């Protein structure tokens, strides 16, 4: 599985978490929150994994900080 597919999974999990946040009265809200919690570790893994492919780690970290 490549990083693009992982990002799509994290994006869908984050969307479910946001649905549960904006519509708290739906019956699946608690389940959506638990599914959404997986998105942050996946995105952090993508950031850490991309550190090995950059030519300048300092510039990369500066771009992450500013954005």
N, CA, C, O and CB atoms as a CASP TS submission, in Angstrom:
PFRMAT TS
TARGET T0000
AUTHOR 0000-0000-0000
METHOD Language model
MODEL 1
PARENT N/A
ATOM      1  N   UNK     1       0.856  -1.170   0.000  1.00  0.00           N
ATOM      2  CA  UNK     1       0.000   0.000   0.000  1.00  0.00           C
ATOM      3  C   UNK     1       0.903   1.234   0.000  1.00  0.00           C
ATOM      4  O   UNK     1       1.818   1.352   0.815  1.00  0.00           O
ATOM      5  CB  UNK     1      -0.974  -0.003   1.231  1.00  0.00           C
ATOM      6  N   UNK     2       0.633   2.130  -0.910  1.00  0.00           N
ATOM      7  CA  UNK     2       1.457   3.336  -0.987  1.00  0.00           C
ATOM      8  C   UNK     2       0.853   4.452  -0.126  1.00  0.00           C
ATOM      9  O   UNK     2      -0.241   4.321   0.423  1.00  0.00           O
ATOM     10  CB  UNK     2       1.597   3.804  -2.456  1.00  0.00           C
ATOM     11  N   UNK     3       1.596   5.535  -0.030  1.00  0.00           N
ATOM     12  CA  UNK     3       1.210   6.632   0.858  1.00  0.00           C
ATOM     13  C   UNK     3      -0.066   7.329   0.371  1.00  0.00           C
ATOM     14  O   UNK     3      -0.823   7.864   1.181  1.00  0.00           O
ATOM     15  CB  UNK     3       2.352   7.649   0.967  1.00  0.00           C
ATOM     16  N   UNK     4      -0.306   7.327  -0.938  1.00  0.00           N
ATOM     17  CA  UNK     4      -1.516   7.957  -1.464  1.00  0.00           C
ATOM     18  C   UNK     4      -2.765   7.234  -0.963  1.00  0.00           C
ATOM     19  O   UNK     4      -3.740   7.878  -0.578  1.00  0.00           O
ATOM     20  CB  UNK     4      -1.491   7.969  -3.002  1.00  0.00           C
ATOM     21  N   UNK     5      -2.741   5.914  -0.965  1.00  0.00           N
ATOM     22  CA  UNK     5      -3.896   5.160  -0.468  1.00  0.00           C
ATOM     23  C   UNK     5      -4.079   5.367   1.028  1.00  0.00           C
ATOM     24  O   UNK     5      -5.207   5.450   1.515  1.00  0.00           O
ATOM     25  CB  UNK     5      -3.734   3.666  -0.774  1.00  0.00           C
ATOM     26  N   UNK     6      -2.976   5.448   1.751  1.00  0.00           N
ATOM     27  CA  UNK     6      -3.077   5.729   3.186  1.00  0.00           C
ATOM     28  C   UNK     6      -3.676   7.107   3.443  1.00  0.00           C
ATOM     29  O   UNK     6      -4.474   7.285   4.364  1.00  0.00           O
ATOM     30  CB  UNK     6      -1.700   5.628   3.845  1.00  0.00           C
ATOM     31  N   UNK     7      -3.286   8.080   2.622  1.00  0.00           N
ATOM     32  CA  UNK     7      -3.857   9.427   2.780  1.00  0.00           C
ATOM     33  C   UNK     7      -5.353   9.438   2.480  1.00  0.00           C
ATOM     34  O   UNK     7      -6.113  10.144   3.142  1.00  0.00           O
ATOM     35  CB  UNK     7      -3.136  10.424   1.861  1.00  0.00           C
ATOM     36  N   UNK     8      -5.778   8.662   1.489  1.00  0.00           N
ATOM     37  CA  UNK     8      -7.213   8.586   1.186  1.00  0.00           C
ATOM     38  C   UNK     8      -7.988   7.948   2.348  1.00  0.00           C
ATOM     39  O   UNK     8      -9.082   8.398   2.691  1.00  0.00           O
ATOM     40  CB  UNK     8      -7.446   7.779  -0.112  1.00  0.00           C
ATOM     41  N   UNK     9      -7.419   6.909   2.941  1.00  0.00           N
ATOM     42  CA  UNK     9      -8.063   6.284   4.097  1.00  0.00           C
ATOM     43  C   UNK     9      -8.157   7.283   5.249  1.00  0.00           C
ATOM     44  O   UNK     9      -9.192   7.384   5.908  1.00  0.00           O
ATOM     45  CB  UNK     9      -7.287   5.020   4.540  1.00  0.00           C
ATOM     46  N   UNK    10      -7.083   8.012   5.484  1.00  0.00           N
ATOM     47  CA  UNK    10      -7.089   9.011   6.554  1.00  0.00           C
ATOM     48  C   UNK    10      -8.080  10.129   6.252  1.00  0.00           C
ATOM     49  O   UNK    10      -8.751  10.624   7.158  1.00  0.00           O
ATOM     50  CB  UNK    10      -5.683   9.594   6.752  1.00  0.00           C
ATOM     51  N   UNK    11      -8.176  10.527   4.998  1.00  0.00           N
ATOM     52  CA  UNK    11      -9.128  11.573   4.616  1.00  0.00           C
ATOM     53  C   UNK    11     -10.564  11.126   4.856  1.00  0.00           C
ATOM     54  O   UNK    11     -11.367  11.892   5.389  1.00  0.00           O
ATOM     55  CB  UNK    11      -8.940  11.955   3.145  1.00  0.00           C
ATOM     56  N   UNK    12     -10.894   9.908   4.475  1.00  0.00           N
ATOM     57  CA  UNK    12     -12.246   9.403   4.705  1.00  0.00           C
ATOM     58  C   UNK    12     -12.542   9.270   6.204  1.00  0.00           C
ATOM     59  O   UNK    12     -13.652   9.563   6.650  1.00  0.00           O
ATOM     60  CB  UNK    12     -12.431   8.046   4.006  1.00  0.00           C
ATOM     61  N   UNK    13     -11.556   8.831   6.970  1.00  0.00           N
ATOM     62  CA  UNK    13     -11.748   8.733   8.419  1.00  0.00           C
ATOM     63  C   UNK    13     -11.957  10.111   9.033  1.00  0.00           C
ATOM     64  O   UNK    13     -12.766  10.268   9.948  1.00  0.00           O
ATOM     65  CB  UNK    13     -10.546   8.040   9.076  1.00  0.00           C
ATOM     66  N   UNK    14     -11.236  11.106   8.537  1.00  0.00           N
ATOM     67  CA  UNK    14     -11.392  12.459   9.053  1.00  0.00           C
ATOM     68  C   UNK    14     -12.758  13.037   8.683  1.00  0.00           C
ATOM     69  O   UNK    14     -13.363  13.757   9.478  1.00  0.00           O
ATOM     70  CB  UNK    14     -10.276  13.360   8.520  1.00  0.00           C
ATOM     71  N   UNK    15     -13.235  12.729   7.504  1.00  0.00           N
ATOM     72  CA  UNK    15     -14.568  13.192   7.096  1.00  0.00           C
ATOM     73  C   UNK    15     -15.638  12.588   8.008  1.00  0.00           C
ATOM     74  O   UNK    15     -16.572  13.279   8.415  1.00  0.00           O
ATOM     75  CB  UNK    15     -14.849  12.819   5.614  1.00  0.00           C
ATOM     76  N   UNK    16     -15.499  11.298   8.326  1.00  0.00           N
ATOM     77  CA  UNK    16     -16.460  10.672   9.240  1.00  0.00           C
ATOM     78  C   UNK    16     -16.418  11.321  10.615  1.00  0.00           C
ATOM     79  O   UNK    16     -17.457  11.520  11.244  1.00  0.00           O
ATOM     80  CB  UNK    16     -16.183   9.173   9.363  1.00  0.00           C
ATOM     81  N   UNK    17     -15.232  11.646  11.076  1.00  0.00           N
ATOM     82  CA  UNK    17     -15.103  12.302  12.375  1.00  0.00           C
ATOM     83  C   UNK    17     -15.751  13.683  12.362  1.00  0.00           C
ATOM     84  O   UNK    17     -16.389  14.081  13.336  1.00  0.00           O
ATOM     85  CB  UNK    17     -13.628  12.417  12.769  1.00  0.00           C
ATOM     86  N   UNK    18     -15.591  14.407  11.269  1.00  0.00           N
ATOM     87  CA  UNK    18     -16.215  15.730  11.171  1.00  0.00           C
ATOM     88  C   UNK    18     -17.735  15.625  11.057  1.00  0.00           C
ATOM     89  O   UNK    18     -18.451  16.478  11.583  1.00  0.00           O
ATOM     90  CB  UNK    18     -15.653  16.492   9.969  1.00  0.00           C
ATOM     91  N   UNK    19     -18.229  14.610  10.388  1.00  0.00           N
ATOM     92  CA  UNK    19     -19.679  14.402  10.326  1.00  0.00           C
ATOM     93  C   UNK    19     -20.226  14.173  11.730  1.00  0.00           C
ATOM     94  O   UNK    19     -21.265  14.722  12.097  1.00  0.00           O
ATOM     95  CB  UNK    19     -20.028  13.202   9.405  1.00  0.00           C
ATOM     96  N   UNK    20     -19.524  13.362  12.508  1.00  0.00           N
ATOM     97  CA  UNK    20     -19.974  13.094  13.877  1.00  0.00           C
ATOM     98  C   UNK    20     -19.875  14.348  14.744  1.00  0.00           C
ATOM     99  O   UNK    20     -20.660  14.519  15.678  1.00  0.00           O
ATOM    100  CB  UNK    20     -19.146  11.957  14.499  1.00  0.00           C
ATOM    101  N   UNK    21     -18.923  15.219  14.444  1.00  0.00           N
ATOM    102  CA  UNK    21     -18.786  16.448  15.227  1.00  0.00           C
ATOM    103  C   UNK    21     -19.920  17.430  14.925  1.00  0.00           C
ATOM    104  O   UNK    21     -20.470  18.048  15.837  1.00  0.00           O
ATOM    105  CB  UNK    21     -17.430  17.110  14.943  1.00  0.00           C
ATOM    106  N   UNK    22     -20.270  17.572  13.639  1.00  0.00           N
ATOM    107  CA  UNK    22     -21.288  18.553  13.271  1.00  0.00           C
ATOM    108  C   UNK    22     -22.711  18.031  13.443  1.00  0.00           C
ATOM    109  O   UNK    22     -23.645  18.824  13.564  1.00  0.00           O
ATOM    110  CB  UNK    22     -21.084  18.986  11.844  1.00  0.00           C
ATOM    111  N   UNK    23     -22.890  16.724  13.456  1.00  0.00           N
ATOM    112  CA  UNK    23     -24.210  16.122  13.662  1.00  0.00           C
ATOM    113  C   UNK    23     -24.125  15.145  14.844  1.00  0.00           C
ATOM    114  O   UNK    23     -24.112  13.933  14.630  1.00  0.00           O
ATOM    115  CB  UNK    23     -24.708  15.389  12.358  1.00  0.00           C
ATOM    116  N   UNK    24     -24.068  15.643  16.073  1.00  0.00           N
ATOM    117  CA  UNK    24     -23.843  14.757  17.226  1.00  0.00           C
ATOM    118  C   UNK    24     -25.032  13.861  17.574  1.00  0.00           C
ATOM    119  O   UNK    24     -24.880  12.914  18.347  1.00  0.00           O
ATOM    120  CB  UNK    24     -23.494  15.583  18.424  1.00  0.00           C
ATOM    121  N   UNK    25     -26.199  14.140  17.023  1.00  0.00           N
ATOM    122  CA  UNK    25     -27.384  13.369  17.390  1.00  0.00           C
ATOM    123  C   UNK    25     -27.610  12.142  16.515  1.00  0.00           C
ATOM    124  O   UNK    25     -28.578  11.410  16.718  1.00  0.00           O
ATOM    125  CB  UNK    25     -28.592  14.246  17.327  1.00  0.00           C
ATOM    126  N   UNK    26     -26.741  11.912  15.557  1.00  0.00           N
ATOM    127  CA  UNK    26     -26.918  10.713  14.738  1.00  0.00           C
ATOM    128  C   UNK    26     -26.502   9.497  15.559  1.00  0.00           C
ATOM    129  O   UNK    26     -25.617   9.601  16.408  1.00  0.00           O
ATOM    130  CB  UNK    26     -26.090  10.802  13.414  1.00  0.00           C
ATOM    131  N   UNK    27     -27.123   8.357  15.319  1.00  0.00           N
ATOM    132  CA  UNK    27     -26.837   7.181  16.155  1.00  0.00           C
ATOM    133  C   UNK    27     -25.407   6.658  16.032  1.00  0.00           C
ATOM    134  O   UNK    27     -24.916   6.025  16.966  1.00  0.00           O
ATOM    135  CB  UNK    27     -27.787   6.079  15.803  1.00  0.00           C
ATOM    136  N   UNK    28     -24.735   6.895  14.933  1.00  0.00           N
ATOM    137  CA  UNK    28     -23.395   6.352  14.706  1.00  0.00           C
ATOM    138  C   UNK    28     -22.294   7.334  15.103  1.00  0.00           C
ATOM    139  O   UNK    28     -21.138   7.124  14.737  1.00  0.00           O
ATOM    140  CB  UNK    28     -23.234   5.968  13.246  1.00  0.00           C
ATOM    141  N   UNK    29     -22.614   8.390  15.833  1.00  0.00           N
ATOM    142  CA  UNK    29     -21.639   9.451  16.127  1.00  0.00           C
ATOM    143  C   UNK    29     -20.436   8.929  16.900  1.00  0.00           C
ATOM    144  O   UNK    29     -19.303   9.291  16.585  1.00  0.00           O
ATOM    145  CB  UNK    29     -22.303  10.569  16.916  1.00  0.00           C
ATOM    146  N   UNK    30     -20.655   8.101  17.887  1.00  0.00           N
ATOM    147  CA  UNK    30     -19.532   7.588  18.676  1.00  0.00           C
ATOM    148  C   UNK    30     -18.619   6.698  17.835  1.00  0.00           C
ATOM    149  O   UNK    30     -17.397   6.756  17.967  1.00  0.00           O
ATOM    150  CB  UNK    30     -20.049   6.807  19.888  1.00  0.00           C
ATOM    151  N   UNK    31     -19.200   5.895  16.991  1.00  0.00           N
ATOM    152  CA  UNK    31     -18.399   5.032  16.111  1.00  0.00           C
ATOM    153  C   UNK    31     -17.613   5.879  15.122  1.00  0.00           C
ATOM    154  O   UNK    31     -16.447   5.593  14.850  1.00  0.00           O
ATOM    155  CB  UNK    31     -19.300   4.026  15.355  1.00  0.00           C
ATOM    156  N   UNK    32     -18.242   6.919  14.583  1.00  0.00           N
ATOM    157  CA  UNK    32     -17.540   7.803  13.640  1.00  0.00           C
ATOM    158  C   UNK    32     -16.366   8.497  14.314  1.00  0.00           C
ATOM    159  O   UNK    32     -15.324   8.693  13.688  1.00  0.00           O
ATOM    160  CB  UNK    32     -18.505   8.850  13.060  1.00  0.00           C
ATOM    161  N   UNK    33     -16.519   8.872  15.583  1.00  0.00           N
ATOM    162  CA  UNK    33     -15.409   9.499  16.312  1.00  0.00           C
ATOM    163  C   UNK    33     -14.245   8.521  16.454  1.00  0.00           C
ATOM    164  O   UNK    33     -13.088   8.901  16.272  1.00  0.00           O
ATOM    165  CB  UNK    33     -15.876   9.981  17.706  1.00  0.00           C
ATOM    166  N   UNK    34     -14.543   7.277  16.774  1.00  0.00           N
ATOM    167  CA  UNK    34     -13.472   6.294  16.940  1.00  0.00           C
ATOM    168  C   UNK    34     -12.782   5.994  15.621  1.00  0.00           C
ATOM    169  O   UNK    34     -11.565   5.815  15.589  1.00  0.00           O
ATOM    170  CB  UNK    34     -14.020   5.008  17.541  1.00  0.00           C
ATOM    171  N   UNK    35     -13.537   5.935  14.536  1.00  0.00           N
ATOM    172  CA  UNK    35     -12.925   5.723  13.217  1.00  0.00           C
ATOM    173  C   UNK    35     -12.067   6.924  12.843  1.00  0.00           C
ATOM    174  O   UNK    35     -10.998   6.763  12.254  1.00  0.00           O
ATOM    175  CB  UNK    35     -14.011   5.478  12.135  1.00  0.00           C
ATOM    176  N   UNK    36     -12.517   8.105  13.174  1.00  0.00           N
ATOM    177  CA  UNK    36     -11.784   9.321  12.820  1.00  0.00           C
ATOM    178  C   UNK    36     -10.469   9.482  13.551  1.00  0.00           C
ATOM    179  O   UNK    36      -9.593  10.211  13.086  1.00  0.00           O
ATOM    180  CB  UNK    36     -12.630  10.509  13.087  1.00  0.00           C
ATOM    181  N   UNK    37     -10.311   8.822  14.679  1.00  0.00           N
ATOM    182  CA  UNK    37      -9.073   8.954  15.449  1.00  0.00           C
ATOM    183  C   UNK    37      -7.870   8.320  14.760  1.00  0.00           C
ATOM    184  O   UNK    37      -6.735   8.576  15.161  1.00  0.00           O
ATOM    185  CB  UNK    37      -9.253   8.336  16.808  1.00  0.00           C
ATOM    186  N   UNK    38      -8.086   7.508  13.744  1.00  0.00           N
ATOM    187  CA  UNK    38      -6.971   6.870  13.047  1.00  0.00           C
ATOM    188  C   UNK    38      -6.313   7.816  12.042  1.00  0.00           C
ATOM    189  O   UNK    38      -5.212   7.537  11.566  1.00  0.00           O
ATOM    190  CB  UNK    38      -7.452   5.610  12.335  1.00  0.00           C
ATOM    191  N   UNK    39      -6.968   8.924  11.716  1.00  0.00           N
ATOM    192  CA  UNK    39      -6.435   9.801  10.671  1.00  0.00           C
ATOM    193  C   UNK    39      -5.159  10.527  11.089  1.00  0.00           C
ATOM    194  O   UNK    39      -4.253  10.671  10.269  1.00  0.00           O
ATOM    195  CB  UNK    39      -7.477  10.813  10.278  1.00  0.00           C
ATOM    196  N   UNK    40      -5.059  10.984  12.320  1.00  0.00           N
ATOM    197  CA  UNK    40      -3.860  11.709  12.752  1.00  0.00           C
ATOM    198  C   UNK    40      -2.606  10.845  12.719  1.00  0.00           C
ATOM    199  O   UNK    40      -1.588  11.306  12.202  1.00  0.00           O
ATOM    200  CB  UNK    40      -4.060  12.249  14.150  1.00  0.00           C
ATOM    201  N   UNK    41      -2.617   9.614  13.239  1.00  0.00           N
ATOM    202  CA  UNK    41      -1.395   8.804  13.129  1.00  0.00           C
ATOM    203  C   UNK    41      -0.992   8.494  11.697  1.00  0.00           C
ATOM    204  O   UNK    41       0.198   8.390  11.398  1.00  0.00           O
ATOM    205  CB  UNK    41      -1.574   7.518  13.871  1.00  0.00           C
ATOM    206  N   UNK    42      -1.967   8.345  10.812  1.00  0.00           N
ATOM    207  CA  UNK    42      -1.629   8.075   9.411  1.00  0.00           C
ATOM    208  C   UNK    42      -0.961   9.296   8.786  1.00  0.00           C
ATOM    209  O   UNK    42       0.035   9.157   8.076  1.00  0.00           O
ATOM    210  CB  UNK    42      -2.893   7.684   8.608  1.00  0.00           C
ATOM    211  N   UNK    43      -1.494  10.489   9.041  1.00  0.00           N
ATOM    212  CA  UNK    43      -0.870  11.692   8.491  1.00  0.00           C
ATOM    213  C   UNK    43       0.513  11.935   9.098  1.00  0.00           C
ATOM    214  O   UNK    43       1.423  12.374   8.395  1.00  0.00           O
ATOM    215  CB  UNK    43      -1.767  12.908   8.732  1.00  0.00           C
ATOM    216  N   UNK    44       0.683  11.659  10.378  1.00  0.00           N
ATOM    217  CA  UNK    44       1.999  11.803  11.005  1.00  0.00           C
ATOM    218  C   UNK    44       2.981  10.812  10.399  1.00  0.00           C
ATOM    219  O   UNK    44       4.142  11.154  10.171  1.00  0.00           O
ATOM    220  CB  UNK    44       1.903  11.596  12.531  1.00  0.00           C
ATOM    221  N   UNK    45       2.533   9.590  10.136  1.00  0.00           N
ATOM    222  CA  UNK    45       3.386   8.610   9.476  1.00  0.00           C
ATOM    223  C   UNK    45       3.816   9.120   8.101  1.00  0.00           C
ATOM    224  O   UNK    45       4.971   8.944   7.713  1.00  0.00           O
ATOM    225  CB  UNK    45       2.656   7.261   9.344  1.00  0.00           C
ATOM    226  N   UNK    46       2.903   9.748   7.363  1.00  0.00           N
ATOM    227  CA  UNK    46       3.252  10.288   6.052  1.00  0.00           C
ATOM    228  C   UNK    46       4.296  11.383   6.132  1.00  0.00           C
ATOM    229  O   UNK    46       5.187  11.461   5.287  1.00  0.00           O
ATOM    230  CB  UNK    46       2.024  10.816   5.370  1.00  0.00           C
ATOM    231  N   UNK    47       4.191  12.228   7.140  1.00  0.00           N
ATOM    232  CA  UNK    47       5.175  13.304   7.319  1.00  0.00           C
ATOM    233  C   UNK    47       6.545  12.722   7.649  1.00  0.00           C
ATOM    234  O   UNK    47       7.557  13.118   7.071  1.00  0.00           O
ATOM    235  CB  UNK    47       4.726  14.278   8.434  1.00  0.00           C
ATOM    236  N   UNK    48       6.563  11.781   8.583  1.00  0.00           N
ATOM    237  CA  UNK    48       7.836  11.190   8.991  1.00  0.00           C
ATOM    238  C   UNK    48       8.436  10.368   7.858  1.00  0.00           C
ATOM    239  O   UNK    48       9.648  10.391   7.646  1.00  0.00           O
ATOM    240  CB  UNK    48       7.650  10.316  10.238  1.00  0.00           C
ATOM    241  N   UNK    49       7.605   9.653   7.142  1.00  0.00           N
ATOM    242  CA  UNK    49       8.082   8.838   6.031  1.00  0.00           C
ATOM    243  C   UNK    49       8.657   9.694   4.907  1.00  0.00           C
ATOM    244  O   UNK    49       9.623   9.288   4.261  1.00  0.00           O
ATOM    245  CB  UNK    49       6.953   7.971   5.496  1.00  0.00           C
ATOM    246  N   UNK    50       8.093  10.851   4.667  1.00  0.00           N
ATOM    247  CA  UNK    50       8.590  11.697   3.583  1.00  0.00           C
ATOM    248  C   UNK    50       9.882  12.414   3.944  1.00  0.00           C
ATOM    249  O   UNK    50      10.517  13.009   3.073  1.00  0.00           O
ATOM    250  CB  UNK    50       7.542  12.710   3.202  1.00  0.00           C
ATOM    251  N   UNK    51      10.281  12.370   5.201  1.00  0.00           N
ATOM    252  CA  UNK    51      11.558  12.976   5.604  1.00  0.00           C
ATOM    253  C   UNK    51      12.742  12.297   4.911  1.00  0.00           C
ATOM    254  O   UNK    51      13.757  12.939   4.639  1.00  0.00           O
ATOM    255  CB  UNK    51      11.728  12.894   7.132  1.00  0.00           C
ATOM    256  N   UNK    52      12.611  11.007   4.629  1.00  0.00           N
ATOM    257  CA  UNK    52      13.731  10.301   4.008  1.00  0.00           C
ATOM    258  C   UNK    52      13.850  10.593   2.517  1.00  0.00           C
ATOM    259  O   UNK    52      14.883  10.290   1.921  1.00  0.00           O
ATOM    260  CB  UNK    52      13.583   8.813   4.222  1.00  0.00           C
ATOM    261  N   UNK    53      12.835  11.166   1.904  1.00  0.00           N
ATOM    262  CA  UNK    53      12.868  11.440   0.469  1.00  0.00           C
ATOM    263  C   UNK    53      13.204  12.885   0.130  1.00  0.00           C
ATOM    264  O   UNK    53      13.336  13.219  -1.047  1.00  0.00           O
ATOM    265  CB  UNK    53      11.551  11.089  -0.136  1.00  0.00           C
ATOM    266  N   UNK    54      13.344  13.733   1.110  1.00  0.00           N
ATOM    267  CA  UNK    54      13.635  15.134   0.841  1.00  0.00           C
ATOM    268  C   UNK    54      15.142  15.363   0.793  1.00  0.00           C
ATOM    269  O   UNK    54      15.916  14.653   1.436  1.00  0.00           O
ATOM    270  CB  UNK    54      12.988  16.034   1.905  1.00  0.00           C
ATOM    271  N   UNK    55      15.535  16.357   0.029  1.00  0.00           N
ATOM    272  CA  UNK    55      16.969  16.643  -0.067  1.00  0.00           C
ATOM    273  C   UNK    55      17.439  17.545   1.073  1.00  0.00           C
ATOM    274  O   UNK    55      18.593  17.465   1.493  1.00  0.00           O
ATOM    275  CB  UNK    55      17.288  17.297  -1.413  1.00  0.00           C
ATOM    276  N   UNK    56      16.558  18.391   1.567  1.00  0.00           N
ATOM    277  CA  UNK    56      16.919  19.281   2.668  1.00  0.00           C
ATOM    278  C   UNK    56      15.884  19.147   3.781  1.00  0.00           C
ATOM    279  O   UNK    56      14.756  19.624   3.654  1.00  0.00           O
ATOM    280  CB  UNK    56      17.020  20.758   2.184  1.00  0.00           C
ATOM    281  N   UNK    57      16.269  18.508   4.846  1.00  0.00           N
ATOM    282  CA  UNK    57      15.346  18.289   5.962  1.00  0.00           C
ATOM    283  C   UNK    57      14.972  19.595   6.657  1.00  0.00           C
ATOM    284  O   UNK    57      13.851  19.736   7.148  1.00  0.00           O
ATOM    285  CB  UNK    57      15.963  17.328   6.971  1.00  0.00           C
ATOM    286  N   UNK    58      15.885  20.536   6.702  1.00  0.00           N
ATOM    287  CA  UNK    58      15.609  21.826   7.343  1.00  0.00           C
ATOM    288  C   UNK    58      14.537  22.588   6.572  1.00  0.00           C
ATOM    289  O   UNK    58      13.596  23.112   7.168  1.00  0.00           O
ATOM    290  CB  UNK    58      16.895  22.672   7.441  1.00  0.00           C
ATOM    291  N   UNK    59      14.676  22.652   5.231  1.00  0.00           N
ATOM    292  CA  UNK    59      13.667  23.342   4.419  1.00  0.00           C
ATOM    293  C   UNK    59      12.307  22.648   4.518  1.00  0.00           C
ATOM    294  O   UNK    59      11.265  23.302   4.568  1.00  0.00           O
ATOM    295  CB  UNK    59      14.118  23.407   2.949  1.00  0.00           C
ATOM    296  N   UNK    60      12.334  21.330   4.546  1.00  0.00           N
ATOM    297  CA  UNK    60      11.099  20.569   4.654  1.00  0.00           C
ATOM    298  C   UNK    60      10.374  20.878   5.975  1.00  0.00           C
ATOM    299  O   UNK    60       9.165  21.109   5.989  1.00  0.00           O
ATOM    300  CB  UNK    60      11.395  19.065   4.546  1.00  0.00           C
ATOM    301  N   UNK    61      11.123  20.878   7.073  1.00  0.00           N
ATOM    302  CA  UNK    61      10.517  21.185   8.362  1.00  0.00           C
ATOM    303  C   UNK    61      10.028  22.618   8.450  1.00  0.00           C
ATOM    304  O   UNK    61       9.007  22.891   9.081  1.00  0.00           O
ATOM    305  CB  UNK    61      11.498  20.920   9.467  1.00  0.00           C
ATOM    306  N   UNK    62      10.750  23.534   7.820  1.00  0.00           N
ATOM    307  CA  UNK    62      10.301  24.935   7.781  1.00  0.00           C
ATOM    308  C   UNK    62       8.998  25.068   7.005  1.00  0.00           C
ATOM    309  O   UNK    62       8.099  25.797   7.424  1.00  0.00           O
ATOM    310  CB  UNK    62      11.381  25.832   7.148  1.00  0.00           C
ATOM    311  N   UNK    63       8.889  24.370   5.880  1.00  0.00           N
ATOM    312  CA  UNK    63       7.636  24.406   5.107  1.00  0.00           C
ATOM    313  C   UNK    63       6.473  23.826   5.917  1.00  0.00           C
ATOM    314  O   UNK    63       5.367  24.365   5.888  1.00  0.00           O
ATOM    315  CB  UNK    63       7.797  23.626   3.783  1.00  0.00           C
ATOM    316  N   UNK    64       6.720  22.735   6.633  1.00  0.00           N
ATOM    317  CA  UNK    64       5.664  22.175   7.464  1.00  0.00           C
ATOM    318  C   UNK    64       5.250  23.139   8.564  1.00  0.00           C
ATOM    319  O   UNK    64       4.066  23.267   8.877  1.00  0.00           O
ATOM    320  CB  UNK    64       6.114  20.860   8.070  1.00  0.00           C
ATOM    321  N   UNK    65       6.223  23.811   9.143  1.00  0.00           N
ATOM    322  CA  UNK    65       5.928  24.735  10.228  1.00  0.00           C
ATOM    323  C   UNK    65       5.110  25.930   9.725  1.00  0.00           C
ATOM    324  O   UNK    65       4.139  26.336  10.364  1.00  0.00           O
ATOM    325  CB  UNK    65       7.229  25.218  10.880  1.00  0.00           C
ATOM    326  N   UNK    66       5.505  26.485   8.585  1.00  0.00           N
ATOM    327  CA  UNK    66       4.811  27.675   8.092  1.00  0.00           C
ATOM    328  C   UNK    66       3.422  27.366   7.545  1.00  0.00           C
ATOM    329  O   UNK    66       2.529  28.208   7.627  1.00  0.00           O
ATOM    330  CB  UNK    66       5.635  28.340   7.020  1.00  0.00           C
ATOM    331  N   UNK    67       3.225  26.161   6.984  1.00  0.00           N
ATOM    332  CA  UNK    67       1.909  25.833   6.460  1.00  0.00           C
ATOM    333  C   UNK    67       1.043  25.216   7.526  1.00  0.00           C
ATOM    334  O   UNK    67      -0.109  24.873   7.263  1.00  0.00           O
ATOM    335  CB  UNK    67       2.021  24.899   5.279  1.00  0.00           C
TER
END
